[in-house]
Amino acid sequence: MDMLKSEDLSEQYDSSDTLAEDDQDIKNADYSPSGKSKRRWGRWIVMAIVPLTLIAIGGYFWLTSGQSVSTDNAYVQQDRVSVAAEVGGRIIETNVSGNDLVKEGDILFRIDPAPFEIGLAQANAAIAGAEVQVQALRTTAAGTSVDISAAREDIAFAQATFERQQALMQRGFTTRADFDTAQHAVEQARERLRQAQADAAEAQSFTANARSMPGENPAIAAAKVQREQAQLNLSRTIVRAPSSGWVAQADRLQIGQMMVSGLPALTIVSDKKTWVEANFKETALTKMQVGQRAKITFDAYPDIKLKGHVESIGAGTGSEFSVLPAQNATGNWVKVTQRVPVRIALDDISPRPLIAGLSAEVTVDIRTKGK
């Protein structure tokens, strides 16, 4: 019983304390006109914050709308060079593989040079043969002058013999047969002189007159051209990088593989020139001009934002240069907004390597004036 009485007394004390606190709050409450005004202004401020915020956001978008055009149909582009062997043959050495970085002039692979070394030896032999032939013609030309002198001596001797036979024939001391023989000898001597003169003219035409260039016989010149071609083919067995960049599509570059002249063996993606090709809708080109500033972001590197400018606007839509262009002059025609490739030059240097084909997003500020 004593415990119950004590609990009831404690509850009475607690309730009395609570009532005392409430009475104190009521006494402290400000029911003056100034207090009511403050509470009223606070409610108005709270109610005005939301619409003012919406108005500010809407005004920002209204002021900034129409000042830029953007597209996410954009990709990184780089120059690509297909490297092919200029001579055919078997690959005996490879110095690169896929994704290797090479510099201009680096050796990519070698082709078996043995057949081309044989061709060079044949060309050198052809030059030697042509020189021997020219020397023989010169010797022949020198010998024809001797033949001409001998032919003239024969003519003089035959003419003298003929005159003696003619004198004897007039006196009757010789026969008709001897006279005819002497006359025939004169004619033969004259024919030998004409033949010697013709041989001399032919030899001189090969040694002096018929020349492809001053001081050089055409046979020797042709043999030298053949040697130059053989040397060129031999030098082409070493295939070098035409430009610096990254090696790609090098699957066919295997030792023992037979290379066909003109067939691409690998591709070099140049690291010197990088740009972005953005395919804008035709409706976005209304105010776009060459030289306008642009901002580029990349899906692969979200933290990288580069500056650039419009370098050129494509001469035709993408569909015009496709393998099978659309035929709009048909009955089932549906108007489709076309896209035009726009080349964006990069003004900043990327801190990370830009890979050809990476997706990008381009925003062009059409407020700026172009060139």
ZIHUFEN-V992180 format. One record per residue. N is the residue number from 1. RES is the residue in one small letter. PHI is phi in whole degrees, 0 to 359 (NA if undefined). PSI is psi in whole degrees, 0 to 359 (NA if undefined). Layout:
N&RES&PHI&PSI  N&RES&PHI&PSI
//
This chain:
1&m&NA&319  2&d&297&322  3&m&293&319  4&l&296&321  5&k&296&320  6&s&294&321  7&e&294&319  8&d&295&321  9&l&295&322  10&s&294&321  11&e&295&322  12&q&295&319  13&y&298&320  14&d&297&312  15&s&296&324  16&s&293&322  17&d&297&319  18&t&296&316  19&l&297&324  20&a&294&320  21&e&294&317  22&d&298&318  23&d&297&322  24&q&294&321  25&d&296&319  26&i&296&321  27&k&295&323  28&n&282&342  29&a&300&141  30&d&263&106  31&y&256&22  32&s&282&162  33&p&299&327  34&s&292&323  35&g&294&317  36&k&298&324  37&s&294&321  38&k&296&316  39&r&295&323  40&r&295&316  41&w&294&327  42&g&295&319  43&r&294&322  44&w&294&321  45&i&296&315  46&v&298&319  47&m&290&335  48&a&273&340  49&i&299&314  50&v&297&307  51&p&295&325  52&l&296&321  53&t&297&316  54&l&297&320  55&i&295&320  56&a&296&317  57&i&296&315  58&g&297&321  59&g&295&323  60&y&297&311  61&f&295&327  62&w&290&322  63&l&288&325  64&t&270&346  65&s&291&143  66&g&83&5  67&q&261&349  68&s&207&157  69&v&233&145  70&s&220&161  71&t&206&147  72&d&258&5  73&n&270&68  74&a&220&147  75&y&216&148  76&v&287&135  77&q&235&144  78&q&218&153  79&d&295&137  80&r&236&136  81&v&238&122  82&s&274&122  83&v&261&124  84&a&231&151  85&a&284&136  86&e&275&349  87&v&228&151  88&g&271&154  89&g&162&182  90&r&268&135  91&i&285&127  92&i&247&350  93&e&203&137  94&t&233&137  95&n&245&355  96&v&224&164  97&s&217&181  98&g&301&138  99&n&72&12  100&d&282&147  101&l&265&124  102&v&238&158  103&k&253&161  104&e&298&128  105&g&97&349  106&d&294&145  107&i&283&125  108&l&269&309  109&f&200&167  110&r&236&146  111&i&251&147  112&d&307&117  113&p&273&354  114&a&305&310  115&p&299&328  116&f&279&332  117&e&294&323  118&i&296&318  119&g&298&322  120&l&294&320  121&a&297&320  122&q&297&321  123&a&294&319  124&n&297&321  125&a&294&324  126&a&295&323  127&i&295&315  128&a&298&319  129&g&296&321  130&a&294&321  131&e&294&320  132&v&297&319  133&q&296&318  134&v&295&319  135&q&295&323  136&a&295&320  137&l&295&322  138&r&295&320  139&t&296&319  140&t&297&318  141&a&297&321  142&a&293&325  143&g&289&332  144&t&293&330  145&s&295&324  146&v&293&318  147&d&298&322  148&i&294&318  149&s&296&318  150&a&295&321  151&a&295&323  152&r&292&323  153&e&296&320  154&d&297&320  155&i&296&317  156&a&297&317  157&f&294&316  158&a&293&326  159&q&292&320  160&a&294&317  161&t&298&319  162&f&296&321  163&e&293&321  164&r&296&317  165&q&295&327  166&q&292&319  167&a&295&317  168&l&294&326  169&m&295&324  170&q&291&331  171&r&270&348  172&g&85&20  173&f&262&8  174&t&221&169  175&t&264&163  176&r&294&327  177&a&294&317  178&d&294&324  179&f&296&314  180&d&295&323  181&t&297&318  182&a&295&319  183&q&295&320  184&h&294&325  185&a&295&325  186&v&296&315  187&e&296&319  188&q&296&319  189&a&297&320  190&r&295&322  191&e&295&321  192&r&295&326  193&l&294&316  194&r&296&322  195&q&293&319  196&a&295&321  197&q&294&322  198&a&294&319  199&d&296&322  200&a&294&318  201&a&295&322  202&e&293&318  203&a&295&320  204&q&293&328  205&s&295&327  206&f&281&328  207&t&267&336  208&a&231&312  209&n&279&315  210&a&274&88  211&r&231&133  212&s&283&335  213&m&212&159  214&p&302&127  215&g&79&9  216&e&228&134  217&n&286&143  218&p&298&327  219&a&295&318  220&i&292&320  221&a&298&318  222&a&295&322  223&a&292&324  224&k&292&322  225&v&298&320  226&q&297&322  227&r&291&319  228&e&299&320  229&q&296&320  230&a&295&319  231&q&295&320  232&l&297&315  233&n&297&322  234&l&293&320  235&s&293&332  236&r&283&355  237&t&289&344  238&i&258&112  239&v&263&123  240&r&248&161  241&a&287&124  242&p&287&340  243&s&203&165  244&s&279&152  245&g&159&196  246&w&256&138  247&v&279&134  248&a&219&159  249&q&55&49  250&a&257&28  251&d&293&328  252&r&279&354  253&l&275&86  254&q&229&143  255&i&296&132  256&g&95&347  257&q&291&135  258&m&275&120  259&m&268&137  260&v&258&134  261&s&301&128  262&g&90&350  263&l&274&123  264&p&302&133  265&a&260&328  266&l&199&175  267&t&232&139  268&i&248&120  269&v&269&113  270&s&294&143  271&d&256&10  272&k&271&323  273&k&233&122  274&t&228&135  275&w&215&174  276&v&242&131  277&e&257&109  278&a&257&127  279&n&262&92  280&f&276&149  281&k&294&149  282&e&298&334  283&t&288&345  284&a&270&358  285&l&266&5  286&t&302&313  287&k&248&8  288&m&280&136  289&q&223&157  290&v&294&134  291&g&102&348  292&q&292&145  293&r&290&152  294&a&216&155  295&k&240&137  296&i&234&132  297&t&236&157  298&f&235&140  299&d&296&325  300&a&287&329  301&y&234&82  302&p&298&335  303&d&276&351  304&i&264&126  305&k&232&117  306&l&251&153  307&k&262&149  308&g&203&191  309&h&208&160  310&v&287&115  311&e&272&320  312&s&198&157  313&i&246&132  314&g&305&150  315&a&279&353  316&g&198&162  317&t&287&166  318&g&297&326  319&s&291&333  320&e&292&331  321&f&256&11  322&s&284&163  323&v&297&320  324&l&240&87  325&p&294&151  326&a&293&140  327&q&258&98  328&n&282&342  329&a&277&59  330&t&230&166  331&g&290&327  332&n&266&70  333&w&260&132  334&v&231&126  335&k&288&127  336&v&233&132  337&t&296&123  338&q&274&161  339&r&242&141  340&v&243&128  341&p&288&128  342&v&241&127  343&r&271&123  344&i&251&116  345&a&276&142  346&l&270&126  347&d&269&336  348&d&259&157  349&i&266&126  350&s&288&135  351&p&289&345  352&r&236&152  353&p&295&134  354&l&266&122  355&i&264&137  356&a&300&131  357&g&99&354  358&l&297&142  359&s&283&144  360&a&217&165  361&e&235&129  362&v&241&133  363&t&237&121  364&v&254&128  365&d&276&104  366&i&277&1  367&r&284&331  368&t&286&151  369&k&275&141  370&g&276&186  371&k&283&NA
//
